Every structure is written in structure tokens, then in C-alpha cells.
Amino acid sequence: MFKFYDPGKLIDNDLELVLVKEYRGNPINGFVPSYKFKMTHTGKDEEIGQIMIRVGNTNHIVRYAGHIGYTVHKEYRGNRYAAKACKLLIPLARKHELNPLWITCNPDNIPSRRTCEILGAKMIEIVNLPKNTNMYIRGERHKCRYRLDL
């Protein structure tokens, strides 16, 4: 049985991650357990983005979706909040023995690729998305796969 951990305070000088939801996952559909957080400025409730950590090593996670997914709202981009949020999640990833962490992004998403580089992740390859994935159905065709060794 999967165990969710209390992530504790995920906070740095200007960013705080607030747990929004824990998802149990659905093995039948290939969904792994995950935690969803909103990103806020430290001590404030205004959401500046979201980040999710997926706990599992299915082929879909490792090759296409990644363990970590994030978005920063447009007006807050350019402040490295995604990289800071990823760093705040590393202790939780370690608790779940996720090593390495896989992060994926679209090849044309230069800010996300830069986030991976700032974290020290290594770009392993660009893969074609299978036609039966939701990402492909939405119009995406490729994913860059970054490996972050913890």
C-alpha cells in the first residue's frame, strides 16, 4: 500500500509550496500517486504557479510525463520559480526513493529546458510521443528527457 508522507514546510526566501491535493493514482489507467502543490510567495496566499510530483517509475512517467511537472503563471515567469520549486521537492522525492528524477518538456519550451539545466539535470534524449497518449492527442509530438541524479 502506498504511503503519503507529510512534506513538511517547503519554503525558501521568496517561494512556498502549499500542498493542494494528494492523488492516490489508478494503476488500471497507469496513473501513479502524486502530490499537487501551489506555488506562492512566502507568507502570501496568491498563487504564482503549480507543481506536481508523481511517485512511480512506470514507462509513461520515465519516458514521457516525468516525475515532476510544473507551470508558472505568465506574469511571474522569468524569476526561476520552477527551478526553486523543484529544489524544494527534492527531499520529498528522496523520501519516496525516486532516484533519478525524470523531468520532461517540449523541445521548443526553452524556459523549461533552462529550468532543467539550472537544476543540474542532464538532457538524455528527445523521444517521439506514442499516438495513444493524451499529450499526443493535444498536439504534442516530442519530449526532451532530463535526468536529475539525487
C-alpha positions as CSV (number, residue, x, y, z in Angstrom):
1,M,0.0,0.0,0.0
2,F,1.3,3.4,-1.0
3,K,2.1,5.8,1.9
4,F,1.9,9.6,1.5
5,Y,4.4,11.5,3.6
6,D,3.9,14.8,5.3
7,P,6.0,17.0,3.0
8,G,6.7,19.5,5.9
9,K,7.4,23.2,5.2
10,L,8.5,23.6,1.7
11,I,9.8,27.2,1.8
12,D,12.7,29.4,0.8
13,N,13.3,33.1,0.9
14,D,10.6,34.0,-1.6
15,L,8.8,30.8,-2.5
16,E,6.5,28.5,-0.6
17,L,4.8,25.3,-1.8
18,V,1.4,24.6,-0.4
19,L,0.0,21.1,-0.6
20,V,-3.3,21.3,-2.5
21,K,-4.1,17.6,-3.1
22,E,-2.8,14.1,-2.9
23,Y,-3.8,11.7,-5.7
24,R,-3.9,8.0,-5.0
25,G,-3.3,7.1,-8.6
26,N,-5.1,4.5,-10.6
27,P,-2.9,1.5,-11.7
28,I,-5.5,0.4,-14.2
29,N,-5.1,3.6,-16.1
30,G,-1.4,3.8,-15.4
31,F,-1.6,6.8,-13.0
32,V,0.8,6.8,-10.1
33,P,0.3,8.5,-6.8
34,S,1.1,12.2,-6.8
35,Y,1.2,15.4,-4.8
36,K,0.0,18.7,-6.2
37,F,1.2,22.0,-4.7
38,K,0.5,25.6,-5.5
39,M,3.4,28.0,-5.6
40,T,3.0,31.2,-3.6
41,H,5.2,34.0,-2.5
42,T,6.4,33.2,1.1
43,G,3.8,34.1,3.6
44,K,1.2,35.1,1.0
45,D,-1.7,33.1,-0.5
46,E,-1.6,34.4,-4.1
47,E,-0.9,31.5,-6.5
48,I,2.0,32.1,-8.8
49,G,2.1,28.6,-10.3
50,Q,1.7,24.9,-9.6
51,I,3.9,21.9,-9.3
52,M,3.3,18.2,-9.1
53,I,5.5,15.3,-8.1
54,R,4.5,11.9,-9.4
55,V,5.7,8.9,-7.3
56,G,6.3,5.9,-9.5
57,N,8.5,4.6,-12.3
58,T,6.2,3.5,-15.0
59,N,7.3,3.6,-18.6
60,H,5.0,6.6,-19.2
61,I,6.4,8.6,-16.3
62,V,10.1,7.8,-17.0
63,R,9.8,8.3,-20.8
64,Y,7.1,10.9,-21.4
65,A,5.4,12.6,-18.4
66,G,8.3,12.9,-15.9
67,H,8.3,12.7,-12.1
68,I,7.8,16.5,-11.9
69,G,5.5,18.7,-13.8
70,Y,5.2,22.5,-13.3
71,T,3.7,25.7,-14.6
72,V,4.3,29.3,-13.6
73,H,1.6,31.8,-14.4
74,K,2.8,34.2,-17.2
75,E,3.1,37.3,-15.1
76,Y,5.5,35.5,-12.7
77,R,7.8,33.9,-15.3
78,G,11.5,34.8,-15.5
79,N,12.1,34.5,-11.7
80,R,13.3,30.9,-11.7
81,Y,10.3,29.8,-9.6
82,A,10.0,26.5,-11.4
83,A,13.7,25.6,-10.5
84,K,13.2,26.8,-6.9
85,A,10.1,24.7,-6.6
86,C,11.8,21.6,-8.0
87,K,14.6,22.1,-5.5
88,L,12.1,22.3,-2.6
89,L,10.6,18.9,-3.7
90,I,13.9,17.0,-3.7
91,P,13.7,16.0,0.0
92,L,10.2,14.5,-0.7
93,A,11.5,12.7,-3.8
94,R,14.3,11.2,-1.6
95,K,11.7,10.0,1.0
96,H,10.0,8.2,-1.8
97,E,13.3,6.8,-3.1
98,L,12.9,8.5,-6.5
99,N,16.4,8.5,-7.9
100,P,16.9,9.6,-10.6
101,L,14.2,12.1,-11.1
102,W,13.0,12.4,-14.7
103,I,11.7,15.8,-15.9
104,T,10.3,16.2,-19.4
105,C,9.4,19.1,-21.5
106,N,8.6,20.0,-25.1
107,P,11.7,20.7,-27.2
108,D,10.5,24.2,-28.1
109,N,9.9,25.1,-24.4
110,I,13.2,26.9,-23.9
111,P,12.4,28.2,-20.3
112,S,11.6,24.7,-19.1
113,R,14.7,23.4,-20.7
114,R,16.6,26.1,-18.9
115,T,15.0,25.1,-15.6
116,C,16.2,21.6,-16.0
117,E,19.7,22.9,-16.7
118,I,19.7,25.2,-13.6
119,L,18.8,22.1,-11.6
120,G,21.8,20.3,-12.9
121,A,19.7,17.7,-14.9
122,K,21.3,16.2,-17.9
123,M,19.4,16.0,-21.2
124,I,19.4,12.4,-22.2
125,E,17.4,12.4,-25.4
126,I,14.3,13.7,-27.4
127,V,11.7,11.0,-27.8
128,N,8.7,10.7,-30.0
129,L,5.4,10.5,-28.2
130,P,3.2,7.5,-28.8
131,K,0.0,8.3,-30.7
132,N,-2.2,6.9,-27.9
133,T,-1.0,9.4,-25.2
134,N,-3.0,12.4,-24.1
135,M,0.0,14.6,-24.9
136,Y,0.0,13.4,-28.5
137,I,-3.8,13.9,-28.8
138,R,-3.3,17.5,-27.5
139,G,-0.9,18.1,-30.4
140,E,2.5,17.4,-28.8
141,R,4.9,15.2,-30.7
142,H,8.2,15.0,-28.8
143,K,9.6,15.3,-25.3
144,C,13.0,16.2,-24.1
145,R,14.0,13.8,-21.3
146,Y,16.1,15.2,-18.5
147,R,17.7,13.0,-15.8
148,L,18.4,14.5,-12.3
149,D,20.5,12.3,-10.1
150,L,19.8,12.9,-6.5
